[in-house]
Amino acid sequence: MTKLIIQKSGFGCTLQDLGRFDYGGIGLTTGGVADKVAYYWANRILGNQTNASLIEVTIGGMVMVAKGNLTLCITGADVAVTVNDKPVRMWSSFHVRSDDVIRLGHSQTGMRIYVGIAGGIICDKQFGSVSTVVREGVGGLNGCQLQQGEQLTVAEQHIELQGLPFKKVPRYSQSVILRYVPSYQYQQFSHQQISTFEQQVYQVTEQSDRMGYRLLGNAMNDIPNDLVSEGICLGAIQIPPDGQPIVLLNDRQTLGGYPKLGAVLSLDIYKLAQCRAKAKIKFEPLSQQEALLRVREFWLQQQNTMLMKVVS
């Protein structure tokens, strides 16, 4: 059986796919990859199924050893990638042989890196997904981050090498505009509060992770606080009593009672998930109709993007 051995795991190293759905009623959040665009390209470049599992690692610093012939693709945050100390290109597939050593440097731009393998990683699903949510102890290998010495079973599959054209590779920035759709609680906020929210530039704080990003700026005053706890969607913009927004991400809790101004457009979630502390964030509203149009246009563009052949 072909294996990929984790020689050094790096920070926040977990198995992920698109996540688990329809289990919020029993308290399980969706989990899943934080950057769906990088995930999409890793699997498409490798010819994998849409929901194939891969490794998500934060910042980098990961070392792996192949035990068998494999084809890999690494996308996401910009890191130096080497095989036996020889550089390979991100956003393109490449072959490795048994005992080859694959190293990820530490990212200079962006936060999260994705290691995809042709055929995907073989792992039992829990509640319909392999996605790891460490807080809940669900998914992946025993609901935990990947550790040194662990062995991942992978499908040995030889494919033609291909990659994403350089000009199509996503660029990650430390200055991001997040489009958001106002929620039904939007009307509970005053014009002054909304103006404060939309006109300033927030900063990502150190208290940000896969559960949510805490932002810092001029605090909104007199936040409504007499709400009943309710379900929370991906990208929900909560305003707690301190008046500083929290944008909830994949590992968010399933219920919350803070008022919500709206939800960040799904297309912009990946931009936020790739932001480091002190990144600058600004919000812009858009309608539901505009949001649906932007999402449809974006994914059509991705699907219509032609891959280029790569010479090994």
Secondary structure, DSSP 8 states (H G I E B T S, - for coil): --EEEEEE--EEEEEE-S---S-GGGT------S-HHHHHHHHHHHT--TT--EEEEESB--EEEEES-EEEEEEEEE--EEETTEEE-TTBEEEE-TT-EEEE-B-SEEEEEEEEETT-EE---BTTB---BGGGTBSTBTTB---TT-EEEE-------EE--GGGS----SEEEEEEEE-TTGGGS-HHHHHHHHHS-EEEEEEESSSEEEEESS--SS-------EE--TTEEE--TTS--EEE-TT--SEE-S-EEEEE-HHHHHHHHT--TT-EEEEEE--HHHHHHHHHHHHHHHHH---EE---
